[in-house]
Amino acid sequence: MTTTQNRNNEIIRYNIIGIVMNLSLSLGKLIAGTLFNSHAVILDGVNSLSDLVSEVFAVIATKIGAKSADASHPFGYGRLEYVSSLVITMVILYVGVSSIIGSIQAIIVPDEPPRYTFILISVMVISLIAKLWYGLLMKKRGKELGSAAMIMTGTESMGDSLIAVAVLVSYAIYRFTGIDVEHYLCIIISLAIIQTGIHMIKDSMTKIIGGKVDPQMRKEMVHLLTMEPGVMNFANLLIHNYGEGVNIGSVDIEVDEATTAADINVITRSIKRKAAELGITLTSVGIIGTNITSEQASEIWDRIIERVLKHKSVLRAQSFTIDFEEKLITFSIVENMEMKNRAEDIHHLKEELQNEFPDMRIEIDISHS
């Protein structure tokens, strides 16, 4: 059995534990809340039912996400796990909003206060312990397995335990003061749940759309390329995540134009093998030839670098070639994505270089950092 299969089986196993737990808790809370007139307990029972549905969906998503790549999805179905995370966060927001609405309605039109019996309190104590235990377990295993969905489920479970805390605090206040504050506490806790949901939904959307790769992984890849014999520079290092543990990438490497095809083959095979050890599958290693060999070419490159360094929209310049017969200078630049006017600034750079080298054509390619 592969590591990916083991990971998926672990995710499914822990979600099944959650399904059984939430089914038991939801039935207990719905029955106890109805019998003893506790709006918060009934609401928490509905919340447990929504958790159950989320975990069923997570199991289905994990099963589908484990499917092998095919013609329609050449990089597999791993990103479906992020969709599962998004659904869970939507449930969190729904529970938070519905809890606020229900609590406000109960404050405006008060009904009979809850009867805090031993059974009701026992149900909420059990719920508190179970939710905390499951939340801590899911977050711990989620981090170990690299599962965003498990971490979010664990966070949600720990957040749900606050509702049980609210009921118990309400009981203590009502017992010693005779004041029913259950609904007010539910509103405060619901706002905290909504805040957590908003944060989690942003994280899920970033992963679905495609955000930055793990900085440590990128750093290791940059070190690999920098230390590779025969590689003078690199550009367009792109790493895309298609689910936990599935990283697909490409890169362009700069080599001396005198490098033979046989030597290039050795270099590219070495880079791909070392990248695979980091967990990155390189689908393409592009080759950029450079000819900073003559004293004249080196002097021109130094002057270009001097110009480039004066422009904040450019992080670095690379991949320099010069053809004296065709009167053509080409090189690549890496944009500073934080600069808003970078297109205009780069245009000015090209104009400056064209004025400095009026007899040459200047071509600037924009690479990705």
ROLOVO-55520 format. One record per residue (C-alpha): residue in one letter; x, y, z. Coordinates in steps of 0.05 Angstrom, whole numbers, plus 32768, in hexadecimal, padded with zeros to 4 digits. Layout:
N
- type / px / py / pz
- a / X / Y / Z
...
END
This chain:
369
- type / px / py / pz
- m / 8000 / 8000 / 8000
- t / 801C / 8044 / 7FEC
- t / 8028 / 807E / 801C
- t / 7FEE / 80A4 / 7FFB
- q / 7FBF / 806A / 8005
- n / 7FD3 / 8065 / 804E
- r / 7FC7 / 80AF / 8056
- n / 7F82 / 80AC / 8037
- n / 7F6F / 806F / 8061
- e / 7F84 / 8095 / 80A0
- i / 7F5A / 80D2 / 808C
- i / 7F1E / 80A6 / 807F
- r / 7F27 / 8080 / 80C0
- y / 7F28 / 80BF / 80EA
- n / 7EED / 80DD / 80C6
- i / 7EC5 / 809D / 80D3
- i / 7ED5 / 80A5 / 811D
- g / 7EB8 / 80EB / 8118
- i / 7E7A / 80D3 / 80F4
- v / 7E6B / 80A1 / 812B
- m / 7E7A / 80D4 / 8162
- n / 7E50 / 810C / 8143
- l / 7E15 / 80DD / 8135
- s / 7E14 / 80C9 / 817E
- l / 7E1D / 8110 / 8198
- s / 7DE8 / 812E / 8169
- l / 7DB3 / 80FC / 817E
- g / 7DC3 / 8106 / 81C8
- k / 7DC2 / 8152 / 81C3
- l / 7D83 / 8156 / 8199
- i / 7D5D / 8129 / 81C8
- a / 7D77 / 814B / 8208
- g / 7D6E / 8191 / 81EC
- t / 7D27 / 8183 / 81D8
- l / 7D14 / 8162 / 821A
- f / 7D33 / 8199 / 8245
- n / 7D24 / 81D6 / 8219
- s / 7D6C / 81EA / 820A
- h / 7D73 / 8211 / 81C9
- a / 7DBF / 820F / 81CC
- v / 7DC1 / 81C3 / 81D5
- i / 7D90 / 81B9 / 819B
- l / 7DBB / 81E7 / 8170
- d / 7DF9 / 81C1 / 8184
- g / 7DD6 / 8181 / 8170
- v / 7DC8 / 819E / 812B
- n / 7E11 / 81B4 / 8129
- s / 7E27 / 816C / 8137
- l / 7DFB / 8154 / 80FE
- s / 7E1C / 8186 / 80CF
- d / 7E60 / 816D / 80E6
- l / 7E49 / 8127 / 80D6
- v / 7E36 / 813C / 808F
- s / 7E79 / 815F / 8086
- e / 7E9F / 8121 / 809B
- v / 7E77 / 80F5 / 806C
- f / 7E88 / 8125 / 8034
- a / 7ED1 / 8124 / 8049
- v / 7ED3 / 80D8 / 8044
- i / 7EB4 / 80DB / 7FFF
- a / 7EE4 / 8112 / 7FE9
- t / 7F20 / 80EB / 8002
- k / 7F09 / 80AC / 7FDD
- i / 7F00 / 80D3 / 7F9C
- g / 7F40 / 80FB / 7FA8
- a / 7F67 / 80BA / 7FAC
- k / 7F56 / 80A8 / 7F64
- s / 7F90 / 80A2 / 7F36
- a / 7F9E / 80D7 / 7F01
- d / 7F78 / 80CF / 7EC0
- a / 7F6F / 80F3 / 7E7D
- s / 7F3F / 8126 / 7E9B
- h / 7F69 / 8133 / 7ED9
- p / 7FB2 / 8124 / 7EC7
- f / 7FCB / 813A / 7F0C
- g / 7F98 / 8112 / 7F34
- y / 7F5E / 8126 / 7F61
- g / 7F85 / 813C / 7F9E
- r / 7F69 / 8184 / 7F9E
- l / 7F25 / 8168 / 7FAE
- e / 7F3C / 8165 / 7FF6
- y / 7F40 / 81B1 / 7FF5
- v / 7EF9 / 81B3 / 7FDB
- s / 7EE5 / 8187 / 8016
- s / 7F07 / 81B9 / 8045
- l / 7EDF / 81F1 / 8024
- v / 7E9E / 81CC / 8030
- i / 7EAF / 81C2 / 8079
- t / 7EBE / 820C / 8081
- m / 7E7B / 821D / 8061
- v / 7E59 / 81F1 / 8094
- i / 7E7F / 8215 / 80CC
- l / 7E65 / 8258 / 80B2
- y / 7E1E / 823E / 80AC
- v / 7E1F / 8224 / 80F3
- g / 7E3A / 8266 / 810D
- v / 7E07 / 8291 / 80E9
- s / 7DCC / 8264 / 80F9
- s / 7DE0 / 8263 / 8142
- i / 7DE0 / 82AF / 8145
- i / 7D9C / 82B4 / 8123
- g / 7D7E / 8280 / 8151
- s / 7D9B / 82A0 / 818F
- i / 7D82 / 82E6 / 817C
- q / 7D3D / 82CB / 816E
- a / 7D3C / 82A9 / 81B3
- i / 7D51 / 82EA / 81D5
- i / 7D1B / 8313 / 81B1
- v / 7CE5 / 82E0 / 81BE
- p / 7CFB / 82BE / 81FF
- d / 7CDE / 827A / 820E
- e / 7CE2 / 824D / 824B
- p / 7D2A / 824A / 8265
- p / 7D4E / 8208 / 825E
- r / 7D4A / 81D5 / 8295
- y / 7D91 / 81C4 / 82A7
- t / 7D88 / 817C / 82BD
- f / 7DBF / 814A / 82CC
- i / 7DB2 / 8128 / 8289
- l / 7DB8 / 8169 / 8262
- i / 7DF8 / 817D / 8285
- s / 7E15 / 8137 / 827D
- v / 7E08 / 8138 / 8231
- m / 7E2C / 817A / 822A
- v / 7E67 / 8164 / 8255
- i / 7E6E / 8125 / 822A
- s / 7E69 / 8151 / 81EC
- l / 7E9F / 8180 / 8206
- i / 7ED0 / 8148 / 8215
- a / 7EC1 / 8123 / 81D3
- k / 7EC7 / 8162 / 81A8
- l / 7F08 / 8178 / 81C8
- w / 7F26 / 8132 / 81C3
- y / 7F12 / 812A / 817A
- g / 7F28 / 8171 / 8168
- l / 7F6D / 8168 / 8186
- l / 7F74 / 8123 / 8165
- m / 7F5F / 813C / 8120
- k / 7F8D / 8179 / 8123
- k / 7FC8 / 814F / 8139
- r / 7FBE / 8119 / 8105
- g / 7FAC / 814D / 80D0
- k / 7FF0 / 816F / 80D9
- e / 8013 / 812C / 80D8
- l / 7FEF / 8117 / 8098
- g / 7FF1 / 815C / 8078
- s / 7FA5 / 815D / 8072
- a / 7F86 / 81A3 / 8072
- a / 7F40 / 8184 / 8076
- m / 7F51 / 815D / 80B5
- i / 7F70 / 819B / 80D6
- m / 7F31 / 81C3 / 80C6
- t / 7F04 / 818D / 80E0
- g / 7F2D / 818B / 8120
- t / 7F29 / 81D7 / 8126
- e / 7EDE / 81D4 / 811C
- s / 7ED6 / 819E / 8150
- m / 7EFC / 81C6 / 8184
- g / 7ED2 / 8203 / 8172
- d / 7E93 / 81DA / 817B
- s / 7EAA / 81C8 / 81C2
- l / 7EA0 / 8211 / 81D4
- i / 7E55 / 8209 / 81CC
- a / 7E57 / 81D4 / 8202
- v / 7E80 / 8204 / 822C
- a / 7E4B / 823A / 8221
- v / 7E13 / 820C / 8239
- l / 7E3B / 81F9 / 8277
- v / 7E4C / 8241 / 8287
- s / 7E02 / 8254 / 827C
- y / 7DEF / 821D / 82AD
- a / 7E20 / 8238 / 82E1
- i / 7E06 / 8280 / 82D9
- y / 7DBD / 826A / 82DA
- r / 7DC9 / 823F / 8318
- f / 7DE8 / 8277 / 8341
- t / 7DC3 / 82B4 / 8326
- g / 7D83 / 829B / 8306
- i / 7D94 / 82C1 / 82C6
- d / 7D90 / 829C / 8283
- v / 7DCB / 82B2 / 8258
- e / 7DCF / 8275 / 822B
- h / 7DBC / 829A / 81EB
- y / 7DEC / 82D4 / 81F7
- l / 7E26 / 82A5 / 8200
- c / 7E12 / 8280 / 81C1
- i / 7E16 / 82C1 / 8199
- i / 7E5D / 82CF / 81B2
- i / 7E74 / 8289 / 81A2
- s / 7E52 / 828A / 815E
- l / 7E79 / 82C9 / 814C
- a / 7EBA / 82A5 / 815E
- i / 7EA5 / 8269 / 8133
- i / 7E95 / 8297 / 80F8
- q / 7EDA / 82B9 / 80FE
- t / 7EFB / 8274 / 80FD
- g / 7ED1 / 8260 / 80C0
- i / 7EE5 / 829E / 8099
- h / 7F2F / 8292 / 80A7
- m / 7F28 / 8249 / 8091
- i / 7F01 / 8259 / 8052
- k / 7F38 / 8289 / 803C
- d / 7F6C / 8252 / 8047
- s / 7F43 / 8220 / 801F
- m / 7F37 / 8250 / 7FE5
- t / 7F81 / 8261 / 7FE1
- k / 7F92 / 8217 / 7FDA
- i / 7F5B / 820B / 7FA6
- i / 7F6F / 8248 / 7F7C
- g / 7FB9 / 8238 / 7F84
- g / 7FE4 / 825F / 7FB5
- k / 802D / 825F / 7FC5
- v / 8050 / 821D / 7FCE
- d / 806E / 820A / 8011
- p / 80A8 / 823C / 801B
- q / 80D6 / 8206 / 8037
- m / 80CA / 81D9 / 7FFA
- r / 80D9 / 8213 / 7FCB
- k / 8117 / 8225 / 7FF2
- e / 8131 / 81DE / 7FEC
- m / 8122 / 81DD / 7FA2
- v / 8147 / 821F / 7F98
- h / 8183 / 8203 / 7FBE
- l / 8181 / 81C5 / 7F92
- l / 8183 / 81EE / 7F52
- t / 81B9 / 821D / 7F6C
- m / 81E7 / 81E3 / 7F7E
- e / 81DC / 81BA / 7F3F
- p / 821D / 81B7 / 7F15
- g / 8215 / 81D7 / 7ED1
- v / 81DA / 8203 / 7EE5
- m / 81ED / 824C / 7EE1
- n / 81A8 / 8267 / 7EF5
- f / 815F / 8255 / 7EF3
- a / 811C / 8276 / 7EE4
- n / 80D1 / 8267 / 7EE3
- l / 80D3 / 8237 / 7F1E
- l / 808A / 8224 / 7F23
- i / 806E / 81F2 / 7F56
- h / 8024 / 81E2 / 7F56
- n / 8000 / 81BB / 7F8C
- y / 7FCB / 8188 / 7F76
- g / 7FBB / 816D / 7FBB
- e / 7FE4 / 815C / 7FF8
- g / 8026 / 813D / 7FE2
- v / 8019 / 8148 / 7F97
- n / 8047 / 8180 / 7F7F
- i / 8051 / 818A / 7F34
- g / 8085 / 81BB / 7F1B
- s / 80B0 / 81D6 / 7EE3
- v / 80EE / 8201 / 7EDF
- d / 811C / 8221 / 7EAB
- i / 8166 / 8219 / 7EB7
- e / 819D / 8245 / 7E9A
- v / 81DA / 8222 / 7E7F
- d / 8216 / 8237 / 7E56
- e / 8203 / 8234 / 7E0C
- a / 823F / 8207 / 7E00
- t / 8220 / 81D0 / 7E2B
- t / 8213 / 8191 / 7E01
- a / 81CF / 816F / 7DFC
- a / 81ED / 8133 / 7E21
- d / 8203 / 815E / 7E5A
- i / 81BF / 8180 / 7E5D
- n / 819E / 813C / 7E61
- v / 81C9 / 812A / 7E9E
- i / 81B9 / 816C / 7EC0
- t / 816E / 8169 / 7EB5
- r / 8169 / 8121 / 7ECB
- s / 818F / 8131 / 7F0A
- i / 8162 / 816D / 7F1A
- k / 8123 / 8144 / 7F0F
- r / 813C / 810B / 7F3C
- k / 8150 / 813A / 7F74
- a / 810E / 8161 / 7F6E
- a / 80E7 / 811F / 7F75
- e / 810C / 8112 / 7FB6
- l / 80EF / 8155 / 7FCF
- g / 80A9 / 813F / 7FBA
- i / 80A6 / 8167 / 7F79
- t / 8099 / 8148 / 7F35
- l / 80BA / 8175 / 7F00
- t / 8094 / 816D / 7EBF
- s / 80C3 / 819B / 7E9A
- v / 810A / 81B5 / 7EA0
- g / 8113 / 81EC / 7E6B
- i / 8157 / 8200 / 7E52
- i / 8170 / 8247 / 7E4A
- g / 81B4 / 8251 / 7E2A
- t / 81DF / 828B / 7E3E
- n / 821F / 82A6 / 7E1F
- i / 8240 / 82D4 / 7E50
- t / 8283 / 82BB / 7E36
- s / 82A4 / 82F6 / 7E13
- e / 82BE / 8334 / 7E36
- q / 828F / 8360 / 7E0D
- a / 8251 / 8337 / 7E1F
- s / 8265 / 8336 / 7E68
- e / 826D / 8382 / 7E68
- i / 8228 / 838C / 7E48
- w / 8208 / 835D / 7E7C
- d / 8228 / 8384 / 7EB5
- r / 820A / 83C5 / 7E9A
- i / 81C6 / 83A4 / 7E93
- i / 81C9 / 838B / 7EDB
- e / 81DB / 83D1 / 7EF2
- r / 819D / 83EC / 7ED0
- v / 8170 / 83B5 / 7EEA
- l / 8184 / 83C0 / 7F32
- k / 8168 / 8406 / 7F2F
- h / 8122 / 83EB / 7F22
- k / 80FB / 83D2 / 7F5F
- s / 80CA / 83AC / 7F33
- v / 8101 / 837A / 7F20
- l / 811C / 8348 / 7F53
- r / 8153 / 832E / 7F26
- a / 816A / 8325 / 7EDE
- q / 8183 / 82E4 / 7EC0
- s / 818A / 82B9 / 7E81
- f / 81B3 / 82EB / 7E5A
- t / 81C4 / 82E0 / 7E11
- i / 81E0 / 830F / 7DDD
- d / 81E4 / 8305 / 7D92
- f / 8213 / 8337 / 7D74
- e / 8203 / 8322 / 7D2C
- e / 81B8 / 832A / 7D36
- k / 81C3 / 8366 / 7D64
- l / 8195 / 8347 / 7D99
- i / 8199 / 8347 / 7DE5
- t / 816A / 831A / 7E0B
- f / 8163 / 830D / 7E55
- s / 812E / 82FB / 7E89
- i / 8117 / 8321 / 7EC6
- v / 80F1 / 830C / 7F04
- e / 80BA / 833C / 7F16
- n / 80AF / 8357 / 7F5C
- m / 8065 / 8344 / 7F63
- e / 805C / 8374 / 7F9D
- m / 8067 / 83B0 / 7F70
- k / 8026 / 83CA / 7F52
- n / 8044 / 83F2 / 7F18
- r / 8076 / 83BC / 7F03
- a / 805E / 83B8 / 7EBA
- e / 806B / 8403 / 7EB1
- d / 80AE / 83FF / 7ED6
- i / 80C5 / 83C4 / 7EAB
- h / 80B2 / 83EB / 7E6C
- h / 80DD / 8425 / 7E84
- l / 8117 / 83F4 / 7E90
- k / 8112 / 83DB / 7E48
- e / 8112 / 8423 / 7E2E
- e / 8150 / 8434 / 7E57
- l / 8175 / 83F7 / 7E3C
- q / 8160 / 8406 / 7DF5
- n / 817C / 844C / 7DFC
- e / 81BC / 8431 / 7E1A
- f / 81C5 / 83FE / 7DE2
- p / 81A5 / 8420 / 7DA6
- d / 81C3 / 83F0 / 7D73
- m / 81A7 / 83B2 / 7D96
- r / 8160 / 8396 / 7D9C
- i / 814D / 8389 / 7DE5
- e / 811E / 8350 / 7DF6
- i / 810A / 8345 / 7E3F
- d / 80E5 / 8306 / 7E55
- i / 80BF / 8307 / 7E97
- s / 80CC / 82CA / 7EC2
- h / 80A9 / 82B3 / 7F00
- s / 80CD / 82B2 / 7F43
END
